[in-house]
Amino acid sequence: MTLTTSTFEIAPLPDDVLGRARSERTDASGNPVVAVTADGGEPLRCCLRDAEPGEAIFLFGYEPVLPPSPYREVGAVFAHAVACPGPVEHGAYPSTWRGRAQVLRAYDERGWICDARVHDGTSPEAVIEEMLQNSAVVQIHSRNVAYGCYMFLVRRPGHE
């Protein structure tokens, strides 16, 4: 499921990645996924919201899709242990993540970082729009400031 604005799309983790992790119980590096009962507040990359206490979630390594480049990396992410309906808010930045500082890393066609910004969580669309004014940018990764974990993908429409 992809959230869309007029100039960019916000996408949670791909369904095929989530399905493979849930069925094979391994991550991008072949490590076993770790089942966790949520304390509450864990950012879920499947539905772009924070976990509620007691939810069945899992932690696993995810490698965001980039062309082969020095900037490819694997990092830990949380998702529901079983399939969920995905993001509730269609067409909007995840409201529960507003006010949460994030790092935005912009990548070009080669998979190289061509811009990076830290924003405080207010008006994230304005920061994204500004970064997309650079025609070389094809995708932006939102990342957690403290842990560096991947949060979601922002891409130009048509750049799957």
Disulfide bonds with the S-S distance in Angstrom:
none
